Amino acid sequence: MHKLLSLFDKTIPSASAHCDIPCGIYDPAIAQIAALTAIRMIDQINELAAKGELSLADQAKLGRLVAEKESHCNKAKEEIRIIWGDYFKAPQFEKFPGTHELAHNIMLQGSKVRQHIDRDMAVEFLNLINQFAENFWATKGVETYTATCPYAPAEQVVYPKLA
């Protein structure tokens, strides 16, 4: 019976979602932190590169840094896709008609960051996500402010002003 169900299971495409209830809980902070992490991984990759010849331990660390950079780029893209696809509806699109293009640009920039170790590309990824976050909070009537995050890589992040 288990073999039969396993075969049947393989023929049905699987799907996942943030929340199909819907829960109504959305926050671009996860995408922002993931983009910050990608920047930090690039910084650490470049620190290793400055060493010149890498030891076996350095090479192992490099592999982990690259894997984490790529994982966090994917996480940021996924979080933006969820908010764009599940939260944004006609009223939000009317208020921010460039949302489709912005979300698409975030996807493209995230892919570029995965493919390269260019810090400026990663900062641009964060900037696009910050713009998305600012728009997101505006649709909820929440003011935002921009501040330097309190940890490396010390980049500018859009935060909601909460009482």
Secondary structure, DSSP 8 states (H G I E B T S, - for coil): -HHHHHHHHHHS-----S-SS------THHHHHHHHHHHHHHHHHHHHHHT-S--HHHHHHHHHHHHHHHHHHHHHHHHHHHIIIII--HHHHHH-TTHHHHHHHHHHHHHHHHH---HHHHHHHHHHHHHHHHHHHHHTT--EEEEE-SSTT--EEEEE---
